[in-house]
Amino acid sequence: MKLSFESVGMRFGAKELIKDFTHTFEPSTITAITGANGSGKSTLLRLAAHLTMPTSGRVTITSDNKPLTRGAYIGAVAMTTPEMALYTRLTARENLSFFVGLRGKSLSDNDIKKLFDKVGLPIDALSKRIDTFSTGMRQRLKVAMMIAAAAPVWLLDEPTLGLDEKGRKMVMREAWEASAGGAIVLWATNDKKESEAADDVIELHAD
C-alpha cells in the first residue's frame, strides 16, 4: 500500500493552510510531520484519514496501484489525536470493545492482556471507568486501540502528549514495530528526539 497526496491544497476561508502538497508515503516508513503551531500538522493527518477533504488535489491509498474504495480506505487507517474522545462513563474494556468492534473485530481476554502489557496498563484497569483514568492512562489506552486495529496506515497526532518517558518510549517502540511489519506511519510532533528517530521528516511552514 501507498498513501499519496497529489497537489493537495487546504483552505479555511481566506487562509490557505496547505498549498500544492505532493508526497507519497511508503510502507515500512515512519515520517515525522513537524512545524510550528498552526502550520497544518493536524490538518495533514486529518486529510490522510479522510476526516477532512482537500480544497484541491486528492489523497489516495493504493494497493497494487489501484485506489482503495471509500469503505476499504476507512478500514485501512487508524488514528489517535489529543481530541480523540473516550467514553468516560464506560470502562476501559467497554471502550476497547466498542472501538475495535467498529472494525468488525473482537478481542479475547488473552488478546486484551497482551495489549495492556504492551502499553503498560495494569490489567485491573480494564474494569475501571475512564473518568478514573489519568491523562497518561487514557493515552496508553488510545495506543492500545491503535495496535488492536491492525491497520496498515498509522496516523499519530502528538501521541506522547501526557506520557512520561517510559510511555514515550513505548509509543515509539510500537510505531517502529508497526513500521517493521509494513505499516505506513505518520507522526505529527515537535519533539526533536521523536523527529530524529523517524525515517523521514516533513516540515510544514505557517504563512
Salt bridges, closest charged atoms under 4 A:
GLU6 OE2 - ARG58 NE 3.12
GLU16 OE2 - ARG11 NH2 3.88
GLU26 OE1 - LYS2 NZ 3.76
ASP109 OD1 - ARG93 NH1 3.16
ASP117 OD2 - LYS113 NZ 3.17
ASP131 OD2 - ARG129 NH2 2.49
ASP164 OD1 - ARG140 NH2 3.27
GLU165 OE1 - ARG168 NE 3.80
GLU174 OE1 - LYS118 NZ 3.43
GLU174 OE2 - ARG173 NH2 2.94
GLU177 OE2 - LYS118 NZ 2.94
ASP191 OD2 - ARG168 NH2 2.39
GLU194 OE2 - ARG168 NH2 3.54
